[in-house]
Amino acid sequence: MSDKIKDTGRRSVLKAGAALGAGLALPSVFSGRAFAANAPIGTWPAGSSGSSVFIGITVPRTGSYALQGEDELKGYQLAVEHINSGHELIRKISPKTKKGVLGKEVKYGVADSAAKPNDAVQAQQRFITENKAILMTGSTSSAVAVALNKLAQREKVLYVAGISGSNDTTGKDCVRYGFRQCFYGQTAAAAIGPVLVKAFGKNKKAAYMTPDYTYGHTVTKSMQDYLATAGWTTATNQVSPLGAPDFSSYLLNVANSGADVLINVNWGHDAVLSIQQAKQFGILEKMKLAVPYQVPFLAREVGGGLLADVYAATDFWWTMEDKFPLAKMFVAEFEKKYGYKPEWGAENAYMQFALWAEAVENAGSFYPPDIIKSYEAGRKIQSLVGEVYWRAEDHTLVRPVVIVKGKKPAAMKNKEDYWDIVQIDPGLPLMQKPDAFGCNPGSYT
């Protein structure tokens, strides 16, 4: 069958049967691969019994997050190509990878989630039922990530989040079968907070613009909590629905709030519109702007140099190639294939698949509990952003957060030179304790 499955969108799908079978009766404590001879679990062993394995990918290809979803998809596709060919870059991250994963070709299907949890869950359920998917990925919206976490734990099929900034993804909504490698609200706030205090001073008033779902609420709270330690207060918090066509009423309240700084937590096209409209309202002339969770392509899409001197936190910026050799290889490979410098969605997606391949190769098995234990072993791994490792307690990757500052158009050295890297903060000091957000990942079987 074709690697790409035509997305049937919202048509009804068959629910998977009793996917766990007798596996539910197994104890949750086990040693290594001792369970490999036991009852089937999830799509194992059927999903890995042939010469290939299948991954279900759900990203937004329509709606407010579509542009970011397409960039993310390109990262996944490049990673699959590199895994199947045994490319040098993949082998730098996963040294045991030859061609394919454990010698099996990786195939995939793509569905449009439209950043809607129900659409993503239906598509992934179809991939599990019809294609015996052994891995799920994609999100871009944290609401989707949380929903797919729950599906992964229920169906006992591994899920690696795409872009997901909510603390809840590996906090109160964490699961044993889910993993996240990108930065999130807590780490974003801990990285950019000190920069904003240094730049703008203590005891400032902040106006927040917050999308009304788990990502927005947790990022805003993390920012408020950190900045409160420097005497900052909240002048107003304007909460808007995902995909709002007009931000006028929210921006009017921001304009009248007396805030010193506008902290825009909106994402995707919502971030673009709200910043452009803030300019029209004259807000950017009297308030500083900060973006605690930067949006791929934000500077390009907003245009007009509106992000000059604006601080933002991000996962990756392509000029990191000057510091990290694997980043340089990735940027070159991505640009050769797609004709532009990779944004952080693509980097994030590539890393998730490369890190999954590394975990499977070290497990020496496609048996899900073996792979989970491989992730949880805490090995130091070379990545596009330096040495990283997984935190076993909440399945969060310990990785740096990057602070950037927007460049004036006249200072840009080329058409994609939008940001200067201010600092690259090591991950561990930024992270909350593993149980701080209520993570209780559940059982292996």
Protein Blocks (a to p, Z undefined) as FASTA:
>chain_A
ZZbdcdehjaccdddddfklmmlmpcfbdehjlmmmmccehjbfklmmmmbdcddddddf
edjklmmmmmmmmmmmmmmmmmmnopaklmmmmmmbcedeehiacddddddeklpaklmm
mmmmmmmmmnopabdedjjiaklmmmmmmmmmmnopacdddddfbfklmmmmgcfkbccf
bdcfklmmmmmmmmmmmmnoghiacddddddbfklmmmmmmmmmmmmmnopacfbdcddd
ehiabfklmmmmmmmnopabdcdfbgcjllmmmmmmmmmnommmmpccddfbccehklmm
ngnolmgoiacddfbdfklmmmmmklmmmmmmmmmmnopacdfklmmmmmmmmmmmmmmm
mnopabfklmmmmmmnopacddfeocadddfklopacddddddddddfklpmbfklmbcc
fbdcdfklmpccfklnopaebjfZZ
